[in-house]
Amino acid sequence: MNKTEGATFLMAYDKGSSHFSDLHFHDCTFDNCALSMVKTPQRMSRVQNVRLSKCRAVNSMIQPCMFEDVLIEDLSTNPILLVWASFFRRVKLVGKIGKLNLNLTPTAFCKDERLLDQFASARAAFYAETDWALDISEAKLLGLRCEGVPLHLIRRNPQTQVIVDKQGRYPGYEALGADFIQAFPGIASVLQSFDESPDQSKLLTASLAAPKARREEEKGAIAELRTLGFAEEGS
């Protein structure tokens, strides 16, 4: 594995159809960079057998890309790392991880049904051959929004990372009760929005890298959801 240490990549752009493999980036900064700048699944770049440790992503983004056998340890994201319509197979997050948005669509507000169908077909084929997609069980997250990744393929810590399912144990926001809503307004608001969405299931994660007040509220809310029996069991 080729190791790059202490480097800064400024305005580095990958235009797609690339293959990055057998690489280790340590203490590197990616500043205003973009990976896999494509809008169709046919041209997605592929990242395989790659490790990032103690790196920083500054004003950078990842567009539709395939990741396989990737380890990310202690990643800082400033202010947030947006990841669009990417696929994950055996990708593990460990340590402190900055804010991540894993978005379903290839671009913001994408309404092109033909393009969305192409990604849906490619996504289904990819995950049909995937034993597990993401492992976040050892990650101290600052904030994670997760769309487009089959939740049953995510390895998680059930103490702080749970799934609520409208067709499973979760009975809806109104069943939470006034005490829950008053004690945990942040998670309650998230669940209210979830009820109003077409999504059938949602991943909730305690932001263990966040300031204490937010961290403790989210941990408490997840513990209470588990006590109430509203969260899906398993990991």
Secondary structure, DSSP 8 states (H G I E B T S, - for coil): -EEEES-EEES-B--SS-EEEEEEEES-EEES-EE---SSGGG-EEEEEEEEEEEEEES-EE-SEEEEEEEEEEEEEES-EEEES-EEEEEEEEEEE--EEEESSSSTT---HHHHHHHHHHHHHHHHT-S--EEEEEEEES-EEE-SS-GGGEE--TTTEEEEETTTT---GGGS-HHHHHH-HHHHHHHHHHHHSS-SEEEEE--TTS-HHHHHHHHHHHHHHHHHT-S----
